[in-house]
Amino acid sequence: MNQINAAIENLLNALSSAALLDAQSQALAFIQAAFEAEELSQIEKQTLEKKVRRIYRNQLIEESA
């Protein structure tokens, strides 16, 4: 869970498109790994993925503005 939170923090702090994409990919990979290791339920996985997508989308909008 610490890795997921760190990846989400990186997503929030990304300053370029490449860093944003890398942070999103990393966060989603950590979420998937935690789910496969049965550390997250399906609902927790979906909630975290939704959070990552929302942050990614908001960062893209801020970057283009």
C-alpha positions in Angstrom: 0.0 0.0 0.0 2.9 2.3 0.6 4.1 1.8 -2.9 0.6 2.7 -4.2 0.4 5.8 -2.2 3.9 6.9 -3.3 3.0 6.3 -6.9 -0.2 8.4 -6.5 1.9 11.1 -4.9 4.3 11.0 -7.9 1.2 11.3 -10.1 0.1 14.4 -8.3 3.6 15.9 -8.6 4.3 15.1 -12.2 5.5 18.1 -14.2 5.6 16.6 -17.7 3.5 14.4 -19.9 6.2 11.7 -19.8 6.4 11.8 -16.0 2.6 11.8 -15.7 2.3 8.7 -17.9 5.1 6.9 -16.0 3.5 7.7 -12.7 0.1 6.5 -13.9 1.5 3.3 -15.2 3.4 2.7 -12.0 0.4 3.3 -9.8 -1.8 1.0 -11.9 0.8 -1.7 -11.9 1.2 -1.5 -8.1 -2.6 -1.6 -7.7 -2.8 -4.7 -9.9 0.0 -6.4 -8.1 -1.6 -5.8 -4.7 -4.9 -7.2 -6.0 -3.2 -10.3 -7.4 -1.4 -10.8 -4.1 -4.9 -10.6 -2.4 -3.9 -7.5 -0.5 -6.8 -5.5 -2.0 -10.4 -6.5 -2.6 -12.1 -5.9 -6.0 -13.8 -2.8 -4.6 -10.6 -1.4 -3.2 -8.9 -2.0 -6.6 -11.6 -0.3 -8.5 -11.7 2.7 -6.1 -7.9 3.2 -6.4 -8.0 2.8 -10.2 -10.7 5.4 -10.3 -8.7 7.8 -8.1 -5.6 7.3 -10.4 -7.6 8.0 -13.5 -9.2 11.1 -12.0 -5.8 12.5 -10.9 -4.4 11.7 -14.3 -7.2 13.4 -16.1 -7.0 16.5 -13.8 -3.2 16.7 -14.3 -3.7 16.6 -18.1 -6.2 19.4 -18.0 -3.9 21.5 -15.8 -1.0 20.9 -18.1 -2.9 21.9 -21.2 -4.3 25.1 -19.6 
